[in-house]
Amino acid sequence: MKIAQEIVDYVSALSRLSLPEGEKAAMQRELEKILQYMDVLEGLDTAGVEPMSHVIPLENIMREDRVMPSQDRGELLAGAPVPDQEAFLTPKSVE
Amino acid sequence: MTWETVIGLETHVELATKTKIFCSCTTQFGGEPNTHCCPVCTGMPGALPVLNEKVLEFAVKAGLALNCQITRRCRFDRKNYFYPDLPKAYQISQLYLPICRDGAVSLSTPAGEKHIRIHELHMEEDAGKLVHDPWLDQTRADYNRCGVPLIEIVTEPDFRTADEVVAYLEHLRSTLQYLGVSDCKMQEGSLRCDVNLSVRPAGSAQLGTRTEMKNLSSFKAITRAIAYEARRQIELLEEGKPVVQQTRRWDENKDATFAMRSKENAQDYRYFPDPDLPQLFLSEAYLERLRREQPELSPAKAARYRRDWDLPPYDVQMLTSQKALADFFEQTVALGAPPKQASNWIMGQVLGALSARGLDSRDMPLTPRTLARLIQLVQSGRLNRNTAVKVFDAVFDSDADVDAYVKEHGLEQVCDAELVEDAVAQVLADHPKSVADYRSGKEKAFGFLVGQVMRRLKGQASPPAVHAALHSRLDK
């Protein structure tokens, strides 16, 4: 599958990434390469193969509804890019 | 031209589990920001979600009560979007294999029976809360609500009026409360509703372009938003302008809807199966156990009340509409109160007292034991009805001991025949004119004499005893 410049712009907009002009062409080539793997898969004969919905042959892995202590807030926020006592801070985002 | 309004609903309901859907943090409402959080619900790299078994159980129970098909093999999908209310940059939801599909509910509305089809019901996680700082160019994210389990219930576009929408939501709320799967408190956001609305010429089979309204947090807001949005779309079409497909926000203060984001900016969620969560397989034995555990829901309860206790339809509807009220009623009856008496007290005094205090039936301070005792005192003739109402008002908030209160305030009904006889004799002697009036055929005079006797006995006599004593003397 060919990746047009518009698709690169669209995907980067969805991902909230601003790509410098110089990187767009490289990104275009990389995305194309990734999708070439799909072409390889498309070439396989899958008639009679059941669709797989998960790679791990496990089902019904669940836990009991029992409260465990949450993480200490100070510890949790320590990794945030902007320091604050009680919240994660982000650039203003109003829709 | 006559227009027809077509409405479909997406309702998000927070499940009443103790912990979040994919981690063991508490779901308790409120709490200091970011204190009910862990690496899973704040989306730390490498953290793995594990499904809460109660969430699956509650979703299936809700689906069974809404007459849905249960998906025996189901799984979760990722809905990708970048917005800081979800720190993982995706929401774990269900797109391809929702847990429940193809349900239906029947509603009684003033216009008759109405059938609403349920398109699907799926499980997902709630997002966090964002507070936009008006002074700094900043948004503060609180992830306490992030990961709280939700079910989203999507109907087909089967509604035509706001009344039908409200009837459906009341039915949904009652059903989910009966099941114990959600408290459905709209004011705390545990039941939230998005309304999809379009209009079309009456009789047309084609659907018009729809808009989606968000931020509807009460039945009143829903009713007003539907009226506003239908009128707005009709006006556009009558002016020859198109309706634009968009999400609109209801503004309660301005009584109007405003465009939020246009579909040109189409959301592309790039759903795919979540590789972190193994798939689910629901065995027949599992489903059978949940079917057996289903409680009696309000329609079945209502039928039983009518059949066994011969209560009037309106009383039955009121008593069964809220589980807490129905439980209160049944417990009062189980303690010996005659059903009709219990119903009268609940419909009158109990609902009146709750509404005067702005209380929900779940926050009832009075116990069934106290009401049953009060009814018993009236039945046995120890309290008359008026005095009993006064006692009710006095003990409602504290659930105080009725017998102690009656004794302390000397309210017991005068049953002593001699006291009643004395009062009657005295009244007859004091009012010879009324006696003469009654004997000459003026029935009204009798009521006056009853009143006088009651007054002498401070209102604590049993009316039948007073009537009998008066008749025995006057009718000689």
Boltz contact constraints between the chains, C-beta under 6 A:
constraints:
  - contact:
      token1: [A, 14]
      token2: [B, 268]
      max_distance: 6.0
  - contact:
      token1: [A, 16]
      token2: [B, 82]
      max_distance: 6.0
  - contact:
      token1: [A, 53]
      token2: [B, 75]
      max_distance: 6.0
  - contact:
      token1: [A, 53]
      token2: [B, 273]
      max_distance: 6.0
  - contact:
      token1: [A, 53]
      token2: [B, 279]
      max_distance: 6.0
  - contact:
      token1: [A, 54]
      token2: [B, 278]
      max_distance: 6.0
  - contact:
      token1: [A, 54]
      token2: [B, 279]
      max_distance: 6.0
  - contact:
      token1: [A, 56]
      token2: [B, 278]
      max_distance: 6.0
  - contact:
      token1: [A, 58]
      token2: [B, 278]
      max_distance: 6.0
  - contact:
      token1: [A, 59]
      token2: [B, 278]
      max_distance: 6.0
  - contact:
      token1: [A, 59]
      token2: [B, 279]
      max_distance: 6.0
  - contact:
      token1: [A, 59]
      token2: [B, 281]
      max_distance: 6.0
  - contact:
      token1: [A, 60]
      token2: [B, 280]
      max_distance: 6.0
  - contact:
      token1: [A, 61]
      token2: [B, 278]
      max_distance: 6.0
  - contact:
      token1: [A, 62]
      token2: [B, 51]
      max_distance: 6.0
  - contact:
      token1: [A, 62]
      token2: [B, 53]
      max_distance: 6.0
  - contact:
      token1: [A, 63]
      token2: [B, 50]
      max_distance: 6.0
  - contact:
      token1: [A, 65]
      token2: [B, 17]
      max_distance: 6.0
  - contact:
      token1: [A, 65]
      token2: [B, 18]
      max_distance: 6.0
  - contact:
      token1: [A, 65]
      token2: [B, 19]
      max_distance: 6.0
  - contact:
      token1: [A, 65]
      token2: [B, 52]
      max_distance: 6.0
  - contact:
      token1: [A, 65]
      token2: [B, 54]
      max_distance: 6.0
  - contact:
      token1: [A, 67]
      token2: [B, 18]
      max_distance: 6.0
  - contact:
      token1: [A, 67]
      token2: [B, 19]
      max_distance: 6.0
  - contact:
      token1: [A, 67]
      token2: [B, 26]
      max_distance: 6.0
  - contact:
      token1: [A, 68]
      token2: [B, 24]
      max_distance: 6.0
  - contact:
      token1: [A, 70]
      token2: [B, 25]
      max_distance: 6.0
  - contact:
      token1: [A, 70]
      token2: [B, 36]
      max_distance: 6.0
  - contact:
      token1: [A, 70]
      token2: [B, 37]
      max_distance: 6.0
  - contact:
      token1: [A, 70]
      token2: [B, 38]
      max_distance: 6.0
  - contact:
      token1: [A, 71]
      token2: [B, 38]
      max_distance: 6.0
  - contact:
      token1: [A, 73]
      token2: [B, 34]
      max_distance: 6.0
  - contact:
      token1: [A, 73]
      token2: [B, 35]
      max_distance: 6.0
  - contact:
      token1: [A, 76]
      token2: [B, 37]
      max_distance: 6.0
  - contact:
      token1: [A, 86]
      token2: [B, 33]
      max_distance: 6.0
  - contact:
      token1: [A, 87]
      token2: [B, 33]
      max_distance: 6.0
  - contact:
      token1: [A, 87]
      token2: [B, 140]
      max_distance: 6.0
  - contact:
      token1: [A, 87]
      token2: [B, 141]
      max_distance: 6.0
  - contact:
      token1: [A, 87]
      token2: [B, 142]
      max_distance: 6.0
  - contact:
      token1: [A, 88]
      token2: [B, 141]
      max_distance: 6.0
  - contact:
      token1: [A, 89]
      token2: [B, 138]
      max_distance: 6.0
  - contact:
      token1: [A, 90]
      token2: [B, 84]
      max_distance: 6.0
  - contact:
      token1: [A, 90]
      token2: [B, 139]
      max_distance: 6.0
  - contact:
      token1: [A, 92]
      token2: [B, 132]
      max_distance: 6.0
  - contact:
      token1: [A, 92]
      token2: [B, 137]
      max_distance: 6.0
  - contact:
      token1: [A, 92]
      token2: [B, 138]
      max_distance: 6.0
  - contact:
      token1: [A, 92]
      token2: [B, 139]
      max_distance: 6.0
  - contact:
      token1: [A, 93]
      token2: [B, 84]
      max_distance: 6.0
  - contact:
      token1: [A, 93]
      token2: [B, 139]
      max_distance: 6.0
  - contact:
      token1: [A, 94]
      token2: [B, 132]
      max_distance: 6.0
  - contact:
      token1: [A, 95]
      token2: [B, 261]
      max_distance: 6.0
